[in-house]
Structures are given as structure tokens and as C-alpha cells.
């Protein structure tokens, strides 16, 4: 069978069996390639494939969809090459996540999947379902005997047999019991007595054991509860439990260390440590304290803590997370969810250079939304909801961003009411991403409706109403009504000057839109003059490295070129490129677009050889970052062939401007 699917309850050892199988094949030289992917989300699968493509083919993981396709194509059987490979997709959460991502059937390749799911989609087409149950009695006792003997501990056989029964023969619970017995220097009989007492109390506190078979939830939760107590007593005292509670709200397959050591996380730990009788202060908790709390949890096998992995520093079994969350009172649960969201935002970089880190943050946001969505809309919509969508869009996944923002907009309307400012803000983001997805007319129509609703809800001079007017004008222009857009921006500028003042960033954005439309109407020299004046004001108000300032420099260079100074435009773009690569990185869309503008104006200035070479170099990087079918790639191919084509800067200018409005 080319596909084997290990199915069973979390904690029964599916991953361990898969790892043993993979290790055996590798160590006996029966594989040429071994790829292990944590498949908790579709995004994670794509990222895993992209990383494999980066190591095998030299593909760039910054363009994950394209790199993933290249990896799957490489796995296809070839008549001229025998490639022995094993792809392990660990902890598949949803079979739908593998749509169009199944590795190909191959006479020399195999796919091994571990999952809790038993969907029909996982059966057939060469896929063999392998059910995995609990340890047998003999296996459980043998495990306990061997694991304890490794620490020079020897317990009576009948006590080990009883302990195996008390823990329901679940491998995860057995391993944690060994850690508790060893580190706590507790004998098996005492441990069983404590476990029995705690099981009755904890059983009363578990609100929803229906998701687990039989009565296993009570037994396992009791074992975890004792381990948590032990970890919470280790230095620094009283921090392990609140740290585990915070981690229980996030992605079980990898939480960046920066999230759990962020200021919101440290404040949470300080509040919890200070919440003891007779004590009203909340003593300061440092990053070192938080790290030691993670090490305490790692010692008791409650988490896997890998300090050297910045992006997936902490892994927590999802059943343990469930047990922790089920014990939280509703108010504490919701407060903890908001804290986790605050921690994600605190760790989220303004400029997303590290794609792996950002993917982990998005996974954390999705996990948090999955089990605490209501809390993220009480009392208002948490910023992490929209930040996740913006991140997807900035990564080039516009369709995914649009899907995410539409879901947020619907939820905000239903949970907060249609006139709540957060619900209206979500609609604004939705309209922007509809336009970015190529639906300019639809975006204009949505902003027309939004503007009417904002005028009614908060008045015509509210900043959000003015933003909606600006976006309505912009997308009208993109839909073909340049004259109507120019008139609307003229009226908007007067109102923004009156309400916000001349130096407000939104006022400056409106001036930029008007200058651009002036050039589009045929007055290139006038547009250049307007952008030159705008640049001076943006340098003064925002500084030289602000994205809007850099954007203005690009527009100024373009319209100077259109006004007849091609050589000056090329020089200006060359200087701008240096600053963009320093501020945003060489693979940022604005930097890549500027390279296209530089090549274009080099050709216009009379150096077609330099233009041709620059377009050829840019094309390779664009295909690596954006994929072969991206519009910028197609436009660059035109430039390469004819030393001309559409101006990439216009697209990037609009993208930056749209982000500024949404912020």
C-alpha cells in the first residue's frame, strides 16, 4: 500500500510508532529521502512541503504554495530515476487539508499519516487504515517496568499492574506517571492512592468528558493534575501551572518562545503568582522566570520545550490542552484567551521577514479562534483576528486572506451587531481584500454601502467614515472611473484637512491619491511636482523609512520619468532600492517592484542591455517568491521581452496605501 494511515486517540503512540518506523527505514539505508511534516493545518502542510523543496530543489519557502507544488512534482515516479522516499504527515487534523496535497503514489515511495480522524476520505485509493488502540495490559506493565528501571526504580509487579489499570493503559499517561514517580521520589502505592483521591475530585470538575471514550478522561486528567502540581512546586514556584494554562490556548504543534515570554505573558504569570491569600502585590516575573517555568513543565513531560527552535519552542499534547481548558471557569477561560491573543500580537513583527515565525503565529491565532472564538469578540473584536488576515495577504495568499476576513466580518456582525465599530472595520478590511483579489467593482460597491452605514452610525466626520470615503474613491478609480475618483478625492481632501489637519497620515494619503490621478490624466509634470511636495511633508511627519515615505519616493521617480527625465528616474529608483532592501528586505514585494521600475527606466534611458539583464534577474526572483502565475511575474516577462510592460510600482503603492488605511 502506498499510503498507511495510523488512526487512534491522541496519546496512544501513533507518532512514536511512525517515528520508530521511519528511523528503522533510515538507519537500514532503505530510504533516500525522509520528510516529516506536522500536519495540523493545511498551512502547516504547505509550509512543510515548501521547506523540503527548499532543501532538495533550492526553492524559496517564502513562496510556499509554489514550492509545495514543486516538491510534490519531484516525488512523482520517474522512469529514469529510482527515488526511495517516505513522507510522514503527523497529527493530521482535517482530511480536507490534504486536498491536492497528497503525495503521489509511487512504487518506491510511501506516505505514512497519523491522525485521530476516521473519515471515509482517508480510506481507499491505495490507502490502508491502521487502527491503533491503547496498550495491552502486558505492554503497559512492560513499559512501566522498563522506564522505571532506567532510573534504578523497582516497584512490586502487582502495584505496576494496578497503576497500568488506573491510567487506562494510555501511553501518554504512563510516561507522565513515570516522570512523577521518579522526580517526586514517590512510591507506586502512594501515587495510586493520591491518584484515586484526585480522580474523584477532578471528575466532578470536568464539564465535558463526552469527547473521550469510556472513563479515560478522568484517569488521564488526574495523572496530569498531579504532574502539574509537581511542576508548579519546582522553582520558580507557582509559575508552571499558569504557563501551561496559557500554552493550552495556542497551537499544540508549536508555540514560538517569543509568545510565551512576551510582556502580556509575563503580566499573566505575575498576576497568577501574586494571587495567594494575604498577598495583594504581583511580583515581577522576568523572561528567565518564564523560561524556567517551561523547563519545569518539560521535566514533568507536560510539554516538549526546545529552546533552540525559536518558532516551535513549545509543543503541548492537545488532549492535555483540552483537560486544562475544561478545568477553567468561564471567566478565567475568556480572560486567558484574550491574554493569549495579546501575547500573539506582542510577538508579531511589523515587517514579516521571518516567514516560519509568522506561520507559527498564524497557526496560534487559528487554534485560539477554534476553541475560544467568543472570547475574542468580548467586549470587542481582538486585533489578532484582523492581523491574521493581513499577514496572509502580505504573504501573497490573497484568496486565503479574503476567506479569513470574510469569516471575521460575519462573526463580528453576528456577535457584536452590524453597527459596532469593529464589525464595520472588518467590513472595511473585507472590501480592501476583495479589491486586492481583482474584484475592483465589487470592492467599490461594498465601500459605498459601508460609507452609508458609517455615516448613519458614527457621523460623516468620523475618521472611519473618512477612510471609507477614501477607499470608495480609490476602488472607483481602479474600476475605471478615474474622473469620479478624482472628484471624490478632492472633496475628501477638503474634509480631511478640516477634520484631521494637514499633517494627518490619512490627509497625506489623500494627497498622494490625487497626485497619482493627476498623472494618470496626462499631467505627468504636475504629478511629479505634487509628489515632490508630498515627499517633503511625509519626510517631516513620518520620517525617511516609513513605508508611505518610501512609496512617495517611488511615485515621484516614476512621474519624473514620465515627464521626460528617464535617467533621473533610473537613478532615483536605484537609490530607493537600497533603502527598501535595508528597511523591508530584498524579497519584500515593494523591493521587487522597485527593481522592475529600475529596469524599466534603464531601458527608457537608453540602456536596453542593462534593462534586459535586470528583468531577467528579477524574473527568477519573482517566480521564486511569488510563483510563476502571479501578475507581477507576467508583467515582468513582458518587460524582459520588450523592455517595457506595466509599472509594478503602482500595484505596490496601492498595497501599501491600503494597509495604511486599514491600520
N, C-alpha and C positions, 0 to 999 in steps of 0.2 A: 504494500500500500504506500503511495507517495505521501499521504497525509495521515498522521495519527493525532487524535485529539484526546488528551487526558482530561477527564471530567470528574469533578467531585467538590465537596465542601472545602472552603478555604481552611488551610491548616492541616490537610490530610497528607501533604507531602508531594503534591504534583510537581512543584518547582524542583524539589530535591531530586525526585526521580528523573526529571528531564535533565537536570544538571549532571547527574551521575551517568545517564546515557550519553550525553554529549561529551563529557570528559573521557569516557571509555573509548568512544569512537576516535576522538582526537589523539589520545595517548597511544592508541594502537595503529596510528597512521592510516586510518580508513577514511579520513576526510582531508580535502584540500582547503575547504573554507567552512568556518563555523561562525554563524551570526546569531546573536542573542538580542531579542528586542522585547522590551516591556510594552505590552500591547493594551494598556488600559484605556487608551483613546485612539481614535484614528490619527489625530495629530502626532501622537507618540509613535505610531507605526510608521507614518511617513518620515518622521524625523530619524527613526532608527534605520530605515532603508537609505535615507539620504546620507547618513553618516557612513554606512557601509559603502555606498557609491563613492564617497569622498576618499575612503582608504583604498578601495580597489581600483577605481577608474579615475581618481583625481577630480571628481565632480565637486561642486561647491555646495555644501549643505545649506547655505543661505537661500538657495532656491530649492526648497525641499520637495515639492511636487515633481519637478523636472528630474531631480537627482534620483528620487524613488523610482520613477519610470525607467531610468537608465539602469538601475540596479536590477529590477525585475527582468528587463530585456537581457541583461548579462547572464541571468540564471537560465534562460531558455536553452534547451539542449541544442548543441551544435554538432553537425556531422564530423567536423574536423577536430573537435576537442572533447575530451572526457573530463568533466568537472564534477568532482565528488563534493557535495555540499550538504550542510544541514542548517536550516533556518528554524530557530526556536522562537515562537511567539508566546511569550509568557504572560499569564493573567489576562487573557482576552476578556474584556468586559461586555462587548456587544458584537455579535457576529456581523452586524451590518457595517461595522467599522472596517471590515476586510473586503468590502465590495470593491472590485477591481484592484485589490491589493494582495490577492492570494498568490504566493509563489507558484511558478508553472510546474506542471507535472513533468518529471524527468526520470529517465531510467537510472541516473546516477545521483539524483538529489532527493532529499526528504524534507518534509515540513512537520515539525512537532509543535502542537499547540496545547497550552494548559489553560483551563477555563472552568468557571463554575456553571456555565450555561449548558443546556441540553437541547438547544434549538435544532429543528429539522435542517436548518441551513448548514449545520456542521456535519451532517450525515450524507453519504452518497458521493458521487463524483470522485471515487478513489479515496474517500475519507473514512477512516476507521475510528469509531468512538470507543474509547477505553475507559470504562468507569473505574474510579478509584474510591475505595471506602476507607474506613478507619483501620488502625492497626488491629490485628487479631490479638487475642489475649497473650499468646506466646510472643508475638512480635513486640508488644508493649513491654512485657516483663524483660525481654532480652534487651530492649533499648535502655530501660532504666538501669538494669544491672551493668551494662557496658559503660554507659555515660557516667554513672556514679563511681565505678571502679577506676575510671581515668583520673578521678580526684582522690583516689585511695579511700573511697567510702564504700562500705559493705553493709547492706540492710537485710533483715530477715526476708526470706522468699515470700512468706505469707503477707508481710506488710507491703512489699512491692506489688504483689498481685492485687491487694486491696486498693493501693494507690492507683494502679492502672484502671481499675474499675471506677474509682471515684472520679477520675479525669476523663472517663468515657472513651479511653483508648485514642484520643485525639493527639497526633504527634506534636502539634504546637504547644498544647497544654503540658505534655510530658516534658518537653525541653525546658519550659519555664519552671516547672516544678523542680527539675534537677538544679537549675540555677539558684532557686530559693533555698533548697536543702544545702547546697554547697556554700554559698556566700553567707547565708544566715546561720550556719552551723546548727541546723535543726534536724533532729532525727525523724524518720519517716512516720512513726506513730504519732508524735506531737503534731507534725504537719497535717496528718489526716484528721486529727481532732479539730485543729483550727479550721481546716478546710470545711469540715462538716458544719461547724457553727456559723461560719461566714456564709455558707451556701444558703442557709435558711433565711438569713437577714437580707442577703443580696437578691434572693429570689423574689422577695416582697418588693424590692426596689426596681426590678426590671419591668418596664411598662409594656414591652412588646417582644416576647420571645418567639413569636409565630414565624419569624423568618428563618429559624434554625430547627433542625429535626429533633424530635423527641424532647428530652430534658437536658440536652447537651449544653445549652446556653448557660444555665445556672452553674453547672460544674466548671465550665471553662472560665466564666466571668469570675467565679470565686478564686480560681487559681491566679488569674490576672490581678485581682484585687489584692491578694497577699503579696504578689511581686511588686505592685505599685507601692504598697506600704513600706516594703523593704527599701526600695529605691528612694522613697521620699525621706527616709531616715539618713541616707548617705549624704555626706557633705556635697553641696551646700543644702542644709536641711530645708524641707518644705518647699522645694522648687521643682522636684521631679514630677509630682502629680499635676500641678498647673501647666507645666511644659507639655506633658503628654496630652492634657485636655486641649491645649492649643493645637498640637500636631494632629489631633483627631479630627479637626475641622478641614484639613487640607488633603492634598493628593497623597494617597498611601504609597505610591510608587516613586516618590522623590520630592522632597521639600528642600529648597535652597537654604543653606545655613543663614544667609542674609535675612531671610524672612523671620526665622526663629530667634535671631539676635537683634532685630530691629528695635527702635525706640518704643513702638506700641507693644511689642512682645515683652520687653523689659519692664514696661509700666504694668503690664498684666501680672508678671511674676512678682513684682514688688507689692502690688495690691493683695495678691493671694498670700504672700508670706507675712504681710502685716495683719491679716485678718485672723488674729488669735485673741482669746479673752484677755482683757486688761491692757490691750495694746491698740493704740489708735494711729500710730505713725506707720508709714510704709517705707521701710528702709530701702536705700538704693540697691538696685540689682545691676551688676555690670555684665558686659559681654562674656567675661571669663566665668562668672557665676552661671550664666545660661548655658555655656558650653559644658561646664561640669555637671549640670543637671542632665544634659543629653548623654554624657558619659555614664552617669548613674543608671539611666534607663537602658542604655546599651548593655551594661554589665548584667542587668537582670533579664536580658533578652526580650525586653519590651519593644525595643526599636533596633534598627541597624543604623549605626552612626558612622559615617565615612567622612571624616574631616577633610580628606584630600579631594573629595568630589564636591566642588562648590555648588554645582547645580542640582545634585540629588544627594544632599548631605544626609538626610534622614529619611528612612523608609519605615513605615508602620503597617503592620498587618491590618487589613481592612476590617476584619472581624473584631479585632481589639478596638479599633476606632469606633465601631458600632457599639460595643459594650460600654465604652467610655461615654459616648454621647447619650446613650439610653439612660445613664445614671444622672444626667444633668437635669436639674429643674428647668422648666421652660424659660424663665427669666435669665438664668445663668447661661443656658444654651444660646439664646439670642445675643446676649452681651458678648459671649465668646466668639460667635460668628462675626460680629462687627469688628472685634479686635483682630481676628484673623484677616479680615478684609483690609483693615488699616495696615497690618503688617505687610501684606502683599503690595499695597500701594507704596509703602515706605521703601521697599526693596526694588521697585520697578524703576529702571533707568529712564531718564528723559529722552536720551538718544539710545536706541536699541542696537548697539553694536554686537552684543553677545546673544546670538540667536538661540543658543541652547538654554541660557538662563531665562530668556523671555518665554520660550516654550514651556519651561517648568512653571513659570509664574502663571501662564495662561491655564495650564493643567490644574494648578492650585485653585484658580478662580472658578473653573468649571466644576471641580469637586465640591467646593464650598457652595456654589449655587445649587448643586444637585441635592444636598441634604439640609440646606439652611436658606433656601431662596426667600422665604417670607421675611426672615430677619434682615435680609439685605434691602428690604423695602420698608423697614420700620426704624425710625419715623419717616425716613426718606430713602431715595434710591442711592445706594452707596456708589461712590465714584469708580470702584473696581469694575462695576458692571459695564460701563462705557469704555473704561480703559482697556478692557479685554478686546472689545470690538475694534478700537482704534489700533491696537497692536497687531491684530490680524490684518487689517488693511494696510498698515505700514510695511508689513512683511510681504506684501504683494498678493495676499489671499483675499481679494476684494469680495468674491462671492461668499466666502465664509464670514467676513466682516458684516456683510449685508444680512446674512441669515441670523447672525448673533444679535445685531442691533434691532432687527425686526422683532425678535423674541423678547428683548428687553423693553422695547416700546410697548408691546402688547401687555406684558406683565405690569409695567408702570401704570398704564391706563387702568387695568383691572384692579390693581391693589391700592393705587393712590388716588384714582379718579382722573378723568380726562383733562381737568383744568389745573392739576397740580404742576408746579413749575418743572419738576423732574420728569413728569410724563411728557410735557411739552418739549423739554430739552432732548429727550430720547427721540422724539419725532424729528427734531432738527438734525440729529446725527443720522437718522434713517434716511432723510432726504438727501443729505450730503453723499452717503454711500450709494444711494440709487444713482445719483449723477455720476459718481466715480465708476460705477459699473456700466456706464454707457447709456443710462436712461435719463438724458438731459430734460426732455419734455415732461416726463413723469416727475422728476425732481422739482421742476418749476411748478407743476400743478400742486405737489404736496406742500411746497413752501407758500404758495398762495393761500391754501387752506389754513396752514399753521399761522400765517400772519394775521388772518382774520380772527382766529381763536385767541391769539396772544393780545391783540388789540382789545378784545372783549374782556379777557381775563385780567390783564395787568396794565392796560392802557397803551396808547400809541408811543409814549416816550420811554417806556421801559427798555433797558439795554437788550433784553432778549427779543423784544419786538423789533428793534432796530436791526439786530442781527438777522432776523428772519427776512426783513425787507432786503438786506444786502444779498442774502443767498437767493432770494427770489429774483432779484435783478441779474445776478450772476448767471443763474441757470437759464434765464430767459435768453441772455446773450449767447450761451452755449447752444441753446436750441435753435438759434438762427435769428432772433430778434435783436440785432445789435443796436438799432435806433431806440427801441423801447428800453433796453438795458441802460443805455447812456442817459436817457431822460430820468429813469428811476434812480440812478446813482447820483445825478445832480441834485435831485430833491433830497435824497438820503444824506448827502454830504452837508447840506444846509442844516438839517435837523440834528445830525451828529455834532456839528460844530456848536450848535445851540445847547444841546443837552449834555454832551460829554466833554467838549472843549477841543481845541485844535491838536493837542498832543496825545489824545487817547489812541491806543493802538487800533481800535476799530475805525476811528476817523482817518487814520493813516492808510488803513486797508482800502477804505472807500476812495481815497485819492489815487491809490495805485490802480484800482479798477478803472477809474475814469481816464487815467493816463493811458492805460492799455487800450481802451476802446477808442481813444483819440487816434492812436497809431493805427488801429485796425480800420479806422475810417479814412485813412490816407495821409494823415498829418504826422509823418514819422519824426520830423524835426520838433514839432510841438510836443509829441510824446516824450522824446529824449529830454527836452527842457523840463517837462513836468516830473519825470523820474529823477532828474538831477536835483531838483528842489526837494523832492520827497526823500531822496537819499540823505541829504543833509539833515533833515528833521529826524529820520529814523536813526542815524548815527548818534544824534544828540539824545534822543529819548530812549532808544533800545540798546545802543551800543553796537560796535562793529561786528560782533559774532552772532547776533540774533538771527534766526532763520529769515525773518522778514527783511532785515537789512541786506543779507546775502541775496535774497530773492530780488530786491530792488536793484542791486548791482547788476544782476543778470539781465533784467529788463532794460536797464539803462544801456548796457552794452549792445543788446540786440537792436534797440531803436536808433542808436548812433550808427550802427552798421546800415540799417535800412535807410538812414538819412544820407548815406554816402561815404561814411568813414569805415570801410571794411577792415583796414589794417588796425585802426584803433579798437574796433570791436574784438578782433582776434587777440590783441594784447590785453584788453580788459578781461576777456574770458580766461586767458592764461593765468592772470593774477587771481581771479576769483576761484579757479580750480584749486590752486594751492591752499587757499583759506578754507574752502569747502572740505577738502580731504583732511585738513587738520581738525576741523570742528566736528564734522559728521562722519568721517571715514571714507575710504576710497570706493566702497561698494554702495554708499547711500544713493538713492535714485537721483537726488539733486546733483551729486558729483558726476554721476554717469551722464546725466543730461547735459551738464556743462561741457563735458568732453565732446559730446556731439555738436554743441554750438561752436566750440573752439574749432573743430574740424571743418564745420560748415563755413565759418568766416575765414579760415585759412584758404580754403578754395576760392571764396569770393575775392580775397585779397590778391589772388594771382599765384597761389602755390598749390596747384592741383595734386602734385605728388605727395606733399605733406598731408593734404586733406584725405587722400585715398588711403594712405597708411594709417592715419589716425582713426578713420572709420573702420578699417579692417581690425585694428586692435580693440576698438570699442565694441564691435560686434561680438567678438569672442567673449568679452567680459559680460555683456548684456545677456547673452544666451546662458552663460554660467549662473548669473544672479537671478534673472527674470524668467528664463525658459525661452524656447525657440519661437513660441507663438505670441509673445507679449507684443502689444502695439509699438512700444519703443524699439523692439528688435526689428520689426518690419520697417519702421521708418528709417532706422539706421542702415538697413540693407539698401534702401533707396539712395541714401546719402553716399554709401560706399560705391554704388553703381554710377551715380550721376553727380556726385559732389553737391548734392542738394537734397531736398526732402522736407518734411515738416519740421518745425522748430521744436525740439524736445523741451526746451525751457518752458514753453507755455504750459505744458502739462504739469511740470514740477511746480511752477509758480502757482497754479491753481490748487495743487495739492497742499502746498504749504499754507496758502491763504485759507483754505477750507479748515485745516487743522486749527489755525489761529482762531477762527470764528468759534469752532466747537469748544475750544478751551474756555 
